Amino acid sequence: MITDTILRDAHQSLAATRMRFDEMEPVLAQLDEIGYYSLEAWGGATFDTCLRYLCEDPWDRLRNLKKYLKKTPIQMLLRGQNLLGYRHYADDVVEKFVEKAIENGVGVIRVFDALNDVRNLETSVKAIKKYGKGKCICEAAISYTTSPVHTTEYFVKLAKTLEDMGADNICIKDMANLLLPFTAYEVVKELKEELRPETKVHLHTHNTTGTGDMINLMAIQAGADIVDCALSPLGNGTSNPATEPLVATLKGTPYDTGIDINKLLPVITHFNKVAQRLEKDGFLSARVRKIDINTLLYQVPGGMLSNLISQLKSAGKEDKLMECLAEVPEVRKDCGYPPLVTPSSQIVGTQAVWNVLAGKYKTLTAQYKDLILGKYGKVPGQISPDVLKLCTAHGEQAITCRPADLLKDEMQKLTDEVKSAGFYEKEEDVLSYALFPEVSNNYFKWRKARETGVDDDMAKNADGVYPV
């Protein structure tokens, strides 16, 4: 079975998540007839981008998608206790968000934690099971990475834990394209042997290093039930492997997807035009479509590499890039080998830059200290005693509890704030505000200006233009 990411991860990976709903709408009914396992269309960075740049209410987008996608489940990506934002949220916010996501049309929720700390998935998994009975599949994801502690046994044990928590599917989430084809075969084979027969194994990889098609093929031969692909106009490169070549490869074999390529052709024609628009507007560049082996050499995902280059450019130290790349594995080792995915990738990368520019741990970023002190969750490996000593030099204490246990309920306070500002229209507005307070307020002002016709300047988006 295939999950197509053309409506979310494909344009997030290649074009800063800038595809608008009106560019999806003409082919949604056709996509619904193709026979995909699911269409990944919500979550990830779509929420932030809708509010910040596209002047779309992400909840409206979800409801509008559901009007057309009557047969094919809408899939979303959820960052566990982080939801779609960049901090941990109180349990009442997490539960309410999951409830509303399912109520508004989500049929598969892929939930993951950057550190693979299952405590950070407890609330969201329970909420999916509570509100999703008969309506939503709980797909718990393993953040795949490589290190001395990340063995096949580690991943299988983690998958079993997630299954016991209530996961219907287990996803191998290879966001940085570090998984290699023969390792994919080994991991999938072990998972299929150890998990319950009804638990589906879903593989997610990218094609940054050019290995994506081979990874998918080997995983399928090992027994993977579902793989992620993206239609070719926005497939490959830092996106997911293209859909059409896999459909053609598997046709007539025991792994036949059942998808008719002829049904894909008009949809591909449509998205080629969307890709041209994204390229014309400067969001889609040739660079992100090329193979880049640096990911395998330094374990630095594409987004993290761009961030490193940007930080060094601002400091006028672009010549230090190779030193910084060499420092990343050292910094990662010192903080217990976290997978390099948002937010840990940015935290480790920034600390590596400071180590090169200012001297080894002469400057400690607040986020790196928080990672060391357990405020993002438990890291997989051992933390360097020397670095821990530096992080606690001024009396700071490491925590061992689930980070969200330190948070008080937030929904009532957030609701009061949205109402007092005069922006409350529906419960979902509070959730948007919880995740992105400033961005949401700007969107709410724009919405009010559009509805009342007062103050045209407020009807511009973050790029300073009126949205189409």
PABAZA-13155 format. One record per residue (C-alpha): residue number from 1; x, y, z. Coordinates in steps of 0.001 Angstrom, whole numbers, plus 524288, in hexadecimal, padded with zeros to 5 digits. Layout:
BEGIN
R     k      c1      c2      c3
R   NUM       X       Y       Z
...
REM end
This chain:
BEGIN
R     k      c1      c2      c3
R     1   80000   80000   80000
R     2   80472   80DE9   7FD71
R     3   802A8   81A53   80544
R     4   80490   825FC   7FC47
R     5   80A7F   83226   80269
R     6   807FB   83B9B   7F726
R     7   7FEC0   843BC   7FFA4
R     8   80838   84558   80B3A
R     9   815F0   83FE1   80CA5
R    10   81942   8410E   7FE31
R    11   81782   84FCF   7FDB4
R    12   81C79   8517A   80B9D
R    13   82937   84AB9   807D2
R    14   82B0A   85199   7FAD4
R    15   823B1   85E76   7FB3D
R    16   8224D   86379   80935
R    17   8144B   85E19   80A52
R    18   80F17   868C3   80163
R    19   804D9   8612C   7F9AE
R    20   7F794   867A0   7FB8A
R    21   7EA99   86097   7FD07
R    22   7E582   86646   7F047
R    23   7F0F0   85F57   7E996
R    24   7ECC1   85256   7EF85
R    25   7DE19   85388   7EDBA
R    26   7DCF5   850E6   7DEF7
R    27   7E26A   84308   7E033
R    28   7DDF4   83EA4   7EDBC
R    29   7D281   836C2   7E875
R    30   7DBCF   82FF6   7DEEF
R    31   7E5AE   82D2C   7E9B9
R    32   7DAB5   82722   7F1AE
R    33   7D828   81D34   7E6C8
R    34   7E62F   81873   7E50E
R    35   7E641   80E68   7EFE8
R    36   7F086   81391   7F948
R    37   7F16D   80E7B   8072E
R    38   7F0ED   81CC2   80B83
R    39   7F416   82A82   806EA
R    40   7FD16   831D5   81001
R    41   7F76E   83F73   80FB5
R    42   7F815   845F8   81D13
R    43   800F2   847FD   828BE
R    44   80F9B   849E6   827FE
R    45   81253   857D8   823C0
R    46   80545   859D1   81CBB
R    47   7FEEA   85F8F   828D6
R    48   80925   86A1E   82ADA
R    49   80A32   86D5A   81C56
R    50   7FB81   86E5B   81A53
R    51   7FA78   8786E   82522
R    52   8074A   87FA8   822CF
R    53   8082E   8809A   8140B
R    54   7FC1A   87B84   80D0B
R    55   7F185   88228   8150E
R    56   7EA44   87540   81620
R    57   7E441   86FDE   82261
R    58   7EA81   8623F   82334
R    59   7DDEA   85D00   82922
R    60   7D644   86212   81D6F
R    61   7E026   85B7A   81482
R    62   7DE02   84E92   81B8A
R    63   7CF34   84F91   81A93
R    64   7D014   8533E   80C2F
R    65   7D917   847BE   80962
R    66   7CF5C   83EB0   80FEB
R    67   7C45B   8436B   806FF
R    68   7CB8E   83D59   7FB78
R    69   7D2EE   83209   801C3
R    70   7C78D   8292E   804E5
R    71   7CE3E   81C04   80274
R    72   7DC8A   81EA4   80576
R    73   7E079   821A7   81389
R    74   7E70B   82EC2   81615
R    75   7F3DD   82C81   81D27
R    76   7FABC   83665   825D3
R    77   807F5   83753   82CA5
R    78   807D1   83A8E   83B2F
R    79   813DC   83D1D   84397
R    80   80EA6   83695   84FE1
R    81   80E94   83FBA   85B89
R    82   813A5   84A93   85289
R    83   8077C   84962   849E9
R    84   80AFC   851FD   83E2F
R    85   8127D   85C47   845D2
R    86   81FF8   85D08   84BD9
R    87   81DC0   85AC9   85A51
R    88   816DE   850E9   862DD
R    89   80874   853D5   86532
R    90   8003B   8501C   870EE
R    91   7F89C   84367   87006
R    92   7EB60   84A44   86EEF
R    93   7F00D   851A1   862CF
R    94   7F573   8452D   85CA5
R    95   7E8DB   83DB5   85F22
R    96   7E02F   8489F   859F7
R    97   7E8A1   84A1D   84DC7
R    98   7E7A4   83BA6   84A92
R    99   7D8F1   83BCE   84D0A
R   100   7D6EE   84740   843B5
R   101   7E022   841BE   8394A
R   102   7D837   83527   838B8
R   103   7CB3B   83C6B   8397D
R   104   7CF15   844F1   82DE6
R   105   7D324   839A3   8252A
R   106   7E065   83382   8282D
R   107   7E025   824BE   82625
R   108   7EE4B   820F5   828EA
R   109   7F6D5   827C3   832FA
R   110   8055D   824F9   83222
R   111   80AF1   828E2   83F33
R   112   81964   82974   842B6
R   113   822E6   82EEB   84C95
R   114   82FFE   8348A   84874
R   115   83728   82D01   85329
R   116   82EFF   82086   8522D
R   117   82B04   822F9   8604B
R   118   81E32   81B6C   86110
R   119   819F1   8238D   86CD0
R   120   8185F   82EF4   86367
R   121   80EC6   826CD   85B5F
R   122   8062A   821C1   8666A
R   123   7FBF1   82C99   86673
R   124   7FA89   82DA8   857B4
R   125   7F99F   81EE6   855BD
R   126   7EF38   81DCD   86061
R   127   7E798   82903   85A4A
R   128   7E82F   822F1   84CA1
R   129   7E305   81623   85213
R   130   7D882   81D46   859F3
R   131   7D324   825FF   84F1E
R   132   7D6E4   81DE3   84340
R   133   7CF1D   81183   8458E
R   134   7CAEE   80D02   8380D
R   135   7CF0A   81A29   8325F
R   136   7DDB6   81BCE   833D6
R   137   7E9AD   812F8   8334B
R   138   7F477   8150B   83D48
R   139   8018D   8140C   8364D
R   140   80CF5   81549   83FCA
R   141   819F8   81891   8397E
R   142   827EB   814FC   83CB4
R   143   83135   82049   839B2
R   144   83BB9   818C1   8326A
R   145   849FD   81C38   8340C
R   146   85742   815BC   83512
R   147   8604A   8155C   840EC
R   148   8669C   80B46   849E3
R   149   859D2   80A77   851AA
R   150   8506E   80A1B   8461F
R   151   850E3   7FBAE   842B0
R   152   8467D   7F352   83C24
R   153   84392   7EDC1   849A4
R   154   8416C   7FB94   84ED8
R   155   8378D   7FEAA   84420
R   156   8304F   7F1C0   8458A
R   157   82F2A   7F38B   85447
R   158   82A48   80177   8523A
R   159   82057   7FCC4   8482C
R   160   81B3C   7F25F   85187
R   161   819A1   7FCB0   85C27
R   162   811FB   80573   852D2
R   163   80977   7FA09   84EA2
R   164   80694   7F6F2   85CEC
R   165   802C4   80539   85EF5
R   166   7F82A   8039D   8549F
R   167   7FE76   8068F   84779
R   168   7F73B   80089   83BD6
R   169   802BB   802EA   8329E
R   170   81147   80472   834F3
R   171   81845   80E24   82C2A
R   172   826EB   80E23   829CC
R   173   828E3   81CBF   82825
R   174   8359F   81EA5   820B5
R   175   83492   82D68   81FC4
R   176   84308   82FAD   81CC6
R   177   84448   8247F   812DD
R   178   84E95   81D9C   81B2A
R   179   84866   8101E   819DE
R   180   84F83   807BF   80FDF
R   181   848BD   7FD74   8077E
R   182   84E37   7F112   80DC8
R   183   84C32   7F6B7   81B69
R   184   83E29   7F9E5   81793
R   185   83C3A   7EB94   813E1
R   186   841C1   7E71E   820F2
R   187   839D2   7F0A1   82945
R   188   82CF9   7EE1B   82238
R   189   82EEA   7DF52   82286
R   190   83164   7DFA8   8313F
R   191   8259D   7E864   83396
R   192   81C93   7DF97   82BB2
R   193   82140   7D3D3   83378
R   194   81FA3   7DA4E   840C6
R   195   81355   7E292   83F30
R   196   8057A   7DD6B   83F14
R   197   80095   7D903   8319A
R   198   7F65A   7E3D8   83139
R   199   8005E   7EEA2   833F7
R   200   8044C   7F4F0   82729
R   201   8124F   7F966   824B0
R   202   812E7   8065B   81D61
R   203   81FCC   80B52   817D9
R   204   822A0   819B7   8160F
R   205   82F38   81DFF   80F8F
R   206   83428   828FE   806E3
R   207   83CDC   828E6   7FAE1
R   208   846ED   832ED   7FF47
R   209   8525E   829A6   7FD4F
R   210   84C60   82291   7F19D
R   211   849BF   815E6   7F914
R   212   83B19   81797   7FB3D
R   213   8360B   80EB3   7F05D
R   214   83F4D   803C6   7F46D
R   215   83B57   80543   802AF
R   216   82CEE   80422   7FF26
R   217   82F1C   7F852   7F673
R   218   8371B   7F0EA   80092
R   219   82D51   7F441   80B4E
R   220   82213   7EF5B   802D7
R   221   8292C   7E286   80071
R   222   82B2E   7E13C   80F2A
R   223   81C98   7E2AD   81188
R   224   819BD   7F139   8133E
R   225   80B2F   7F3A4   811AA
R   226   80B63   8020C   80DC9
R   227   81599   80B77   80857
R   228   8156B   81A31   806A1
R   229   8173D   81FEE   7F907
R   230   814DC   82D0C   7F28A
R   231   80FB4   82F3E   7E4D3
R   232   81B31   832AA   7DBFA
R   233   818A3   84160   7DA32
R   234   81C8F   842D4   7E88D
R   235   8235F   835CA   7EAE7
R   236   831AE   83208   7ECBF
R   237   83CD8   83A87   7F1A5
R   238   83A28   83E85   7FFAA
R   239   82C16   83A09   7FD78
R   240   8276A   82BE8   7FDA4
R   241   82A3D   82238   7F296
R   242   82141   82439   7E6E1
R   243   81490   81C8F   7E640
R   244   813DC   818AF   7D7F4
R   245   820A8   810E5   7D6D9
R   246   81CD0   80886   7E28C
R   247   80F20   80604   7DD42
R   248   81527   801CA   7D038
R   249   81FA7   7F97A   7D6D6
R   250   815E1   7F1DB   7DF0C
R   251   80B8C   7EFE9   7D471
R   252   808D7   7E18D   7D1E4
R   253   810C6   7DD0E   7DD9D
R   254   80BB9   7D7DF   7EAA9
R   255   80DBB   7E5D5   7EFA2
R   256   80529   7EC5B   7E530
R   257   7FFA0   7F915   7EAD0
R   258   7F302   7F80F   7E302
R   259   7F4F1   80624   7DE8E
R   260   7F266   80943   7D039
R   261   7FD07   81266   7CB2F
R   262   7F374   817C7   7C11B
R   263   7EB5C   81D62   7CC4C
R   264   7F77C   8246B   7D137
R   265   7FA9F   82B59   7C46E
R   266   7F0BC   836A6   7C51B
R   267   7F42F   838CD   7D36B
R   268   802B0   83948   7CFF2
R   269   7FFD5   84327   7C527
R   270   7F8D5   84BB0   7CF12
R   271   803BC   84B1E   7D936
R   272   80E01   84E10   7CED5
R   273   80741   85B41   7CD6E
R   274   80744   85D16   7DC30
R   275   815CE   859D0   7DC80
R   276   81839   8640A   7D1EB
R   277   81122   86E33   7DA27
R   278   81915   86AA8   7E63D
R   279   8259B   86BA0   7DE40
R   280   82198   878B3   7D865
R   281   81EBA   87E23   7E606
R   282   82C1F   879D9   7EAE8
R   283   827D3   86EEE   7F411
R   284   82C7D   8636D   7EBE7
R   285   83ACD   86304   7E7EF
R   286   842E6   85946   7E03B
R   287   84BE0   8579F   7EBFA
R   288   841F7   85001   7F41C
R   289   83F9B   84691   7E8E8
R   290   84DC3   8423F   7E7E1
R   291   8540F   836A7   7EEA4
R   292   85C3A   83AF9   7FA56
R   293   86488   8307A   800D0
R   294   86839   839A3   80C20
R   295   85C88   8346E   813A8
R   296   862CD   826FC   8145B
R   297   87080   82C19   816E5
R   298   86D12   8356D   821F5
R   299   85F4E   830F3   825B9
R   300   85AF3   83EE9   82342
R   301   84D48   83FCC   81D15
R   302   84B39   849A7   81221
R   303   843F2   8538A   81A8D
R   304   84E4D   852D3   82511
R   305   85930   854E0   81B04
R   306   85243   86107   815C9
R   307   8510F   8661A   823B1
R   308   85F9F   863F8   8265A
R   309   86364   86B2A   819E3
R   310   85A30   87660   81D51
R   311   85FC1   877C5   82B1E
R   312   86DB1   877DE   82615
R   313   86A51   881AE   81B6D
R   314   8648D   88B19   82587
R   315   87127   889FB   82D54
R   316   87988   88BD0   82126
R   317   87FCF   87E73   82393
R   318   87B48   87664   817FB
R   319   888FA   870BC   816F1
R   320   8866F   8695C   823B7
R   321   87BC7   86093   81E02
R   322   883F6   85429   81D70
R   323   88883   8562B   82B81
R   324   87A65   857BE   82FCA
R   325   8762E   84B8C   82872
R   326   88113   843EB   82F23
R   327   87CDA   8496A   83C5B
R   328   86E93   8453C   83AFB
R   329   8710A   836B4   83DF0
R   330   8792D   83A8D   849E7
R   331   86E89   84367   84F61
R   332   8644B   83906   84C87
R   333   86C4A   82EAA   853A6
R   334   86DE4   8379C   85F8D
R   335   85F26   8395E   860D6
R   336   85BB0   82AF0   85FB6
R   337   859F5   8289A   8511A
R   338   84C96   82EE3   84EAD
R   339   846D2   82CAA   84112
R   340   84958   838D1   838FC
R   341   83B8B   83D5B   8365E
R   342   83461   849D6   83A74
R   343   8374F   84F0B   84480
R   344   8437A   8470F   84847
R   345   849F2   8491B   83AF9
R   346   84991   857EB   83C86
R   347   84E0C   8570F   84ABA
R   348   859CA   84E66   847A7
R   349   85D59   85608   83B64
R   350   85D27   86334   84233
R   351   86594   85E28   84D65
R   352   86F4C   858A1   8438B
R   353   87060   86622   83D3F
R   354   872DF   86C7E   84A81
R   355   87D2D   86243   84DC2
R   356   8848E   86553   84143
R   357   8832D   8741A   841E4
R   358   884BA   87684   85094
R   359   88C0D   86A89   85589
R   360   8876F   85D42   85A61
R   361   87B93   85FA2   8632D
R   362   8804B   86D4F   866A4
R   363   8726A   87176   86351
R   364   866F5   8687D   86644
R   365   85A0A   86B81   85FAB
R   366   84DF5   86B43   86861
R   367   847D7   860CA   85FB7
R   368   853C7   857EE   86077
R   369   853CE   85930   86F41
R   370   84552   855C6   86F7F
R   371   847FC   849CC   8670E
R   372   852CE   8456A   8705C
R   373   84A2D   8480A   87C3A
R   374   83F12   83F75   8772E
R   375   8356F   84A56   87421
R   376   83297   844BD   86699
R   377   83204   836C4   86BC2
R   378   83B75   82B91   86DCF
R   379   84671   82A44   863D3
R   380   8499D   81C89   85EF6
R   381   857F0   81BF6   86328
R   382   860D3   8207F   86E28
R   383   8634D   82EFC   87007
R   384   87173   83344   87155
R   385   8743A   83558   87FFD
R   386   87CDC   8410E   87CB4
R   387   87223   847BB   874CA
R   388   867F6   844AE   87F3B
R   389   870E6   84B03   88951
R   390   871BE   8575B   880FC
R   391   862ED   857BE   87F73
R   392   860AC   856D1   88E24
R   393   86BB2   85FFC   89226
R   394   86235   86A93   896D3
R   395   8592A   861C3   89E9B
R   396   85098   85D0E   89372
R   397   84A65   84FC7   895C6
R   398   84822   844F3   88BED
R   399   83A4A   83F8F   88BB9
R   400   836FE   8312A   88A78
R   401   8281F   83221   889A1
R   402   8200D   8338C   87D41
R   403   821E1   841FD   879AE
R   404   8132F   84441   8783B
R   405   81125   84004   88669
R   406   81686   84D58   88A0D
R   407   80C26   85483   8821D
R   408   7FEF6   8590D   88758
R   409   7F278   85867   87F40
R   410   7F248   8635F   87530
R   411   7E57D   862C1   86D84
R   412   7DD52   86B93   8764C
R   413   7E7CF   8760A   8773A
R   414   7EA05   875C2   86872
R   415   7DB66   87670   865DB
R   416   7DA1B   8825B   86EA8
R   417   7E552   88914   86778
R   418   7DF61   886D0   859FD
R   419   7D1F2   88B4C   85E99
R   420   7D738   89777   8655E
R   421   7DE3A   89B42   858CE
R   422   7D14A   89A26   85187
R   423   7D605   88F80   84846
R   424   7CE50   883A5   84CEF
R   425   7C583   87D9E   8428D
R   426   7C73C   86F17   84554
R   427   7CE8E   865FB   84E7A
R   428   7D8A3   86340   843E6
R   429   7DCF4   8718D   84497
R   430   7E1F2   86F02   8525D
R   431   7EA1D   8639A   84D82
R   432   7EFE0   86BCE   8428F
R   433   7F342   87645   84C90
R   434   7F921   86C10   855CF
R   435   8029F   86792   84B57
R   436   8062C   87497   84527
R   437   8016C   88013   84D81
R   438   80738   88B7B   845E0
R   439   80508   88579   83875
R   440   7F701   881EB   83BE9
R   441   7F404   88F85   840EE
R   442   7F8E3   8951F   8340C
R   443   7F03D   88B93   82CB6
R   444   7E484   88ECC   83550
R   445   7E69D   89D58   83294
R   446   7E749   89A61   8240B
R   447   7DAD9   89237   82501
R   448   7D3B8   89D19   82C16
R   449   7D87B   8A752   82262
R   450   7D3EE   89EF0   81704
R   451   7C69B   89CB3   81D41
R   452   7C43D   8AADE   82123
R   453   7CB34   8B198   815E6
R   454   7D235   8BA53   81FB4
R   455   7E0DB   8BD30   81E95
R   456   7E539   8B747   811BB
R   457   7F352   8B678   8165A
R   458   7EF4E   8AC3B   82056
R   459   7EA84   8A39D   81531
R   460   7F86B   8A16F   81052
R   461   7FFB3   894FD   813A6
R   462   80D58   893B1   819AD
R   463   81396   895C3   80C52
R   464   80CC2   8A312   80BA4
R   465   803AD   89F89   8008E
R   466   7F550   89C7D   7FF20
R   467   7F39A   88DC5   7FDD1
R   468   7EDC5   88889   7F13F
REM end
